[in-house]
Amino acid sequence: MTSLTAIVTVRRHGREAVPTLRSILRAATELTTDDLGIQLVTTPDAGEYLTRWLATQSISLPISITHSSTNSLSEMIRDGIFSSSGDYLALFDAGDLVSANWFRLGLIAAARSGGSARPAMVLTFGRRSGTWPQLSWDGTDDDRPAALVAHMRVWSPTLIGARSVLEPAFRQEGSALPSGIRLVLARVRQIPVSGTVGFHRVWTDSAPWESTRPVLTPLSALPGASQRERHAVSPTTRPGLPTQLARRAWIRLRRLPLVRRTVPVRERFAPDVRRMWVEQNRIEPLLPFPRPAVDTWYERWGEPYPPDLCLSIDAYWQIATRLPSHIDYLFFAPWFNTGGGDSVLLEYLRAVQRADPMATVALITTENAESRRIRELPPEVHVVELREFLGQGVPRSAFVDWIIPQVIAQKRVRTVHAFNSTIAYDVVERWGRELDAICNIFLSTFSFDRTEDGERTSVLFLRRPDFLAPVRAVLVDSQHFAHAAVAELGYPAEKFAVQRSVVDLPVDSARLGADSRTDALRVLWAGRFDLAKRLDIFADIVAESRARKLPFEFHFYGEPVMADAAIDKVLAELEAYGAHRHPPYERFAELPLSRFGAYILTSEWEGVPLSLLEAMGCGIPSVAADVGGVNEVLDNTTGYPVADFRDVGSYVDRLEEIWAEPELARARSAAAMKRVRDRHTPRAFDASLAEIAGYLRDPATMSSPTTATNELHE
């Protein structure tokens, strides 16, 4: 005789299981076998409540309770399967209901198909009310469900299947994999049973098929390049309305006498469905009574899906297609342009290739801004720019909520390194503890910024107290910034490590600086035209030098980061003062450095500015404000520091010193060159990076590319 166990997962209070038990007992009356048992898998609190409730009831069927240590639906189903004894298993989540003929027809379908039988139609109730057709899948070569389960709940929890079919799918313990993914991986056929209806209680305002989290277990079933076109989905032109609003509006409209007489009601639900619906309403009053009006206000779900979801899914597949199946080192940056931080990123990419030449390396830029230096990246680096998808309307939240963490998991990334990317930092804040089990996480940021109206900003601000818990290290370029982050933000000091930047010097760069005693002192300013660089102070310096009638000639290179009327005004002033503007540059070493007898840095805040290091390394006497980590490289032995970045007169005084005392300027420049060449070389950078625990792969694994494995099937 065939035995059947109904497994009910109870994850909330316990009382929600009562209507489910009554629905199961009602459906059991159509069974031809008496060998039916019920297994309740509960949290401890829910189990205590149900134990007391069952003691007051007279139920003829055997009911047992298994206490689960987890609240994960998939893990609780597993606990139920392996603590039950039925030949066939019927799975339910507490709060759900089934049609009276479900056990009889579901058992027949499961036995004939060798798969899992599901209600053909699921009607949802609770926080969202709608019709949810259940997808059929033959478990063979059509991988479409394998794609869909990665982003949504394709099926409701209710099903019937043979123990021999379901046990292999749920054998793996301790995995947060949703049950739908487990069944797809095990190639279990999904059979909607004609003539049956399920009733699924929705506990949130989201549609029942909407996925709420990424898939963080690496799976072979999430396909790559060959699958994307097959799984593309089309947006719907009929966005769903929240059930509560639609229902209230319809009820109010129906109260109008003229509407009651003239509005036709289209028969959407067959008489048999309405009959089963009425039966379940008598068990659970929360299920709306099937009056004719439900035909109108009950939502319709299934394909086609909402536009935002379609765009997000398509973005995921395109990103997955453009990246290799396995990534050893994955970098994130807002963009890749001419800033010092961009050059630091490039040095990390080069260092990884020097240390681990067989590794797979990728970069994802995360802001809706053009990256103009992509061609400078090593050709082996795989690049994806989110700008394309953000421009198409993919919500930024989708990248944080699931796309990026799922890419990290499915590409089996070993090392993640995020440079000043708010999206990547948000991913670390939300999913870092779970991603820590998958990869080693590193961050980089180099200074605190401020807005035009004075607000200080940083990617480290406004984070949870334990934000850095899953982060191996925050790699910065100055001890000053590390101390500031610890002192001002309370982050643990042990999380910060100083990695001195590499200076890109010309091949023949020994004493490139021009002799300061020529007909004029040519002064170089180079950088982005943005708030931090304080081009306005440079303009005041030019004006002050002109007022003192000094023989100085000022040249500046760069470009605006974005359109800014204030910058345009400063540029006009510089032109009026006689300063020479030159086109933007890509590499400092490409500038005509031999023409200049001094370099000047007017920044309000910095880490350790690369342009200053490059000028010092080329032997150009340098004047810079003592901000950020500047004093870690420039002092009165290696250059000409200015105590206050706003003190225009001090900048001019220091330039006069260079002009008046060329021998002293040459001595300081020689000391600066030695300091930079000793500390800021690729060799020193590589040696320091090798000391960062967990950043590079084990040398034993570097001799060949890493091969991706399916951890579920090992």
Beta strands, then each sheet from edge to edge (+ up, - down):
strand 1: 4-10
strand 2: 36-42
strand 3: 63-67
strand 4: 88-93
strand 5: 97-98
strand 6: 116-126
strand 7: 130-133
strand 8: 159-162
strand 9: 190-202
strand 10: 299-300
strand 11: 329-333
strand 12: 361-365
strand 13: 382-385
strand 14: 415-419
strand 15: 440-444
strand 16: 449-450
strand 17: 456-457
strand 18: 471-476
strand 19: 496-498
strand 20: 521-526
strand 21: 552-557
strand 22: 580-582
strand 23: 598-601
strand 24: 622-625
strand 25: 640-642
sheet 1: 3+ 2+ 1+ 4+ 8- 6+ 7- 10-
sheet 2: 3+ 2+ 1+ 4+ 8- 6+ 9+ 5-
sheet 3: 13+ 12+ 11+ 14+ 15+ 18+ 19+
sheet 4: 16+ 17-
sheet 5: 22+ 21+ 20+ 23+ 24+ 25+
end
